[in-house]
Amino acid sequence: MNTPELSIIVTSYKNPELLRLCLESIRKNIREVGYEIIVADSATEEATEMLMREDFPDVTFFPFRENVGLARLLEKSITAVKGTYVLYMNGDIIVNPGSVEKLLGFLKSRPDVGLVGPKLLNFNATFQYSCFRFYRPTTILYRRTVLRHLPFAKRHLDWFLMKDYDHKEPKEVDWIMGSVLLAPKAAIDKVGVMDTAFFMYMEDVDWCRRFWDAGYKVVYYPHSEMFHYHGKGSARGGFFQALFFNRLTWHHIRSAVIYFVKYAGKSRPVHD
């Protein structure tokens, strides 16, 4: 068997229907690149095991009985990688024809880039924000409280979402949503995988920051487009209901604390 140029790592959690669509889109729409697929699944259920065993027996599959978090899934998957480049994606991504080839072509032409991500679209084809400026503590406060409705908070959140950028041409950015990220394997070996201290949320922010700190650029590449089913589980029911009853909110707050403590007193990466 020839060594693949690209290793595609797909992580999933209790959604075999979306995982099937994701894997089928990879098989159908990646034509010009040799690749392997690695699937890592948290809190694996019988339906997912059956899907992988019966419909995707050629895919390397790592099931986990517990919900181990995103970073642990990537940490395990990277041990099986054979490709020169690694495409990491969530199982709620649908690959469009040519989207992976465009990302890979860009990355191969730019040895200074360590991470690149595509434009993401909702399933109804509307635009989805997926590149951002680095969090500040006030960003969390404004996003999670009624303060978000005040003019100064709106201005800050527009800054965070990079609304001053038209998202039409490639751009160096602070960080990219971790739903889809492409990197050279050599760069991952240098930087390391996502930090397992983050069980859920902020691991992608931290990873992008570590790539910048290691001398690599992080680029948003909108000429490649993929669909993403983005469910905001930690924001359901309003702030107070989420704060007291939604465990995802607590994961987000915990991860934010870990992030801000980790980078306290450290300068932010500077780029164009």
TALIN-V403045 format. One record per backbone hydrogen bond with DSSP energy under -0.5 kcal/mol. CO is the residue of the C=O (numbers start at 0). NH is the residue of the N-H. Records with the same first field share a line. If there is no record, write none. Layout:
CO->NH  NH
This chain:
4->83  84
5->7  35
6->8  86
7->9  37
8->88
9->39
10->90
11->41
14->18
15->19
16->20
17->21
18->22
19->23
20->24
21->25
22->26
23->27
24->28
25->29
28->30  97
33->4  5
35->7
36->59
37->9
38->61
39->11
40->63
41->13
44->47  48
45->49
46->50
47->51
48->52
49->53
50->54  55
51->55
55->58
59->38
60->62
61->40
63->43
65->42  67
68->72
69->73
70->74
71->75
72->76
73->77
75->78
76->79
77->80
83->184  185
84->6
85->87  182
86->8
87->180
88->10
89->92
91->228
92->94
93->226
95->98  99
97->101
98->102
99->103
100->104
101->105
102->106
103->107
104->108
105->108  109
106->109
109->112
111->216
114->218
115->181
116->220
118->225
119->127
120->227
121->124
125->121
127->119
129->176
131->173  174
135->138  139
136->140
137->141
138->142
139->143
140->144
144->147
145->148
146->149
149->153
150->154
151->155
152->156
153->157
154->158
155->159
156->160
157->162
158->161
159->132
161->164
170->219
174->131
176->179
178->89
180->87
181->115
182->85
183->187
184->188
185->189
186->190
187->191
194->197
196->198
197->70
198->69
201->205
202->206
203->207
204->208
205->209
206->210
207->211
208->212
209->213
210->215
211->214
216->113  114
217->172
218->116  220
219->170  221
220->118  223
223->118
224->95
225->120
226->93
227->229
228->230
229->231
230->232
231->234
232->235
234->237
237->241
238->242
239->243
240->244
241->245
244->246
245->248  249
246->250
247->251
248->252
249->253
250->254
251->255
252->256
253->257
254->258
255->259
256->260
257->261
258->262
260->263
262->265
